[in-house]
Amino acid sequence: MGQLKHSELADRILGGWTGRIAGNMLGKPVERGDHWTPERIDSYLRLTDALPLTDYLPPPPAAGADGFELRPEWPQCVRGRVNGSCRDDDIDYTILGLHLLETRGFAFSTEQVGEHWLLRLPYLQTFTAERVAYRNLANGLKPPLTATYDNPYQEWIGALIRADVYGWTSPGDPRRAASLARRDAVLSHTGNGVYGAMWAAALVAAAFTAPDVRSALSVALERVPAGSRLARTVRHTMALHEAGVEWSEALAELSRQTGSLGWIHTVPNAAVLTAGLLYGEGDFTRTIALTVRGGLDTDSNGATAGSVAGVLCGAAAIPPQWSEPLRDRVRSAVAGFDGSRISELAERTVRLATLTG
């Protein structure tokens, strides 16, 4: 727990939960990276007079606009219409991870992660690598075959989006956070897919005690292989920022380097996320806004950026336009958790974070 007082730890963990949900909601209407490029997202924001972006995405113009169709869930997650969070797998897995730690403890096994999915998560609310792993589990396969058998998505972003709870429950201990995230990730992922989860968990854990976001990123990098494509891409992003390259130019350079991997792969999304965190300069609103404007898997990146930024600043410092519309409620497909209070989930997380051993 480091040097954090209990009240500060509680505020930071609630900040992580609130930031994750708010960032997820911000990115959800434009979650389709092959269509919603950074240029198209900014065109939509100009069309709706929403640049600079300081609140949830605006609803579409009354007359409509060809080429700017939002995801079907948009009426529940645009400004003026948010009334509690809408359901999303980025939040389902966070809740599932919390329940796993509560029931199995920190010594959980990868097999127990799989059992938890089968017991608590509907099959049709899984996607890409998670759906393959779920099917493999149901067919009787065991890890690590659940991640490798008939799975073309092994390095996609799914394991990374499951990692935050391991960081929140390991405040100031990135090594432990990465270890927990790895045990979860190998159920469905390999290579950079696993490294992405380890990096994200370590980043969240480091944010509790690091003096700034750049320091947290540097610490998190120590938890993944230095020669991995993920680590090289994060370092490249940090170098561009340090050299004074403008955010949009950095994104273009990173896209040239990693764009061929596709919009749901871990590596290009880690680049967008790292850029959002660095160029956000510690400001919660700017961080999640730049991250979502960076495109690719917008709701996942917005969620992780919001989690890190929320831990860094604490719940009390998150501007009310993000937190108040959530009404302290979260929708979830996880059995037994739909309609949970965000504050209660945070309190349960604090209890786990203060356990020793």
LINHU-V346021 format. One record per backbone hydrogen bond with DSSP energy under -0.5 kcal/mol. NH is the residue of the N-H (numbers start at 0). CO is the residue of the C=O. Records with the same first field share a line. If there is no record, write none. Layout:
BEGIN
NH->CO ; CO
END
This chain:
BEGIN
3->0
8->4
9->5
10->6
11->7
12->8
13->9
14->10
15->11
16->12
17->13
18->14
19->15
20->16
21->17
22->18
23->19
24->20
25->21
26->22
27->23
28->24
29->26
30->27
31->29
34->31
35->31
36->34
40->36
41->37
42->38
43->39
44->40
45->41
46->42
47->43
48->45
49->44
53->51
63->60
67->64
70->28
73->70
74->71
75->72
76->73
78->56
80->77
81->77
82->83
83->324
84->328
90->87
91->87
92->88
94->90
95->91
96->92
97->93
98->94
99->95
100->96
101->97
102->98
103->99
104->99 ; 100
107->104
112->108
113->109
114->110
115->111
116->112
117->113
118->114
119->115
120->116
124->121
125->122
129->126
130->126
131->127
132->128
133->129
134->130
135->131
136->132
137->133
138->134
139->136
140->135
144->141
145->141
146->143
147->143
148->144
149->147
150->147
151->149
153->150
155->152
156->263
158->155
160->156
161->158
162->159
165->162
166->162 ; 163
167->163
168->164
169->166
170->167
171->204
172->169
176->172
177->173
178->174
179->175
180->176
181->177
182->178
183->179
184->180
185->181
186->183
187->184
188->184
189->153
192->189
193->189 ; 190
194->190
195->191
196->192
197->193
198->194
199->195
200->196
201->197
202->198
203->199
204->200
205->201
206->202
207->203 ; 204
208->205
209->205
215->211
216->212
217->213
218->214
219->215
220->216
221->217 ; 218
222->219
223->220
227->224
231->227
232->228
233->229
234->230
235->231
236->232
237->233
238->234
239->235
240->236
241->237
242->238
243->240
244->239
249->245
250->246
251->247
252->248
253->249
254->250
255->251
256->252
257->253
258->254
260->257
261->258
264->261
265->154
268->264
269->265
270->266
271->267
272->268
273->269
274->270
275->271
276->272
277->273
278->274
279->275
280->276 ; 277
281->276
282->279
283->281
286->282
287->283
288->284
289->285
290->286
291->287
292->288
293->289 ; 290
294->291
297->295
300->296
301->297
302->298
303->299
304->300
305->301
306->302
307->303
308->304
309->305
310->306
311->307
312->308
313->309
314->10
316->313
317->314
321->318
322->318
323->319
325->322
326->323
328->325
329->339
330->84
334->119
336->333
338->329
339->329 ; 336
341->327
344->340
345->341
346->342
347->343
348->344
349->345
350->346
351->347
352->348
353->349
354->351
END
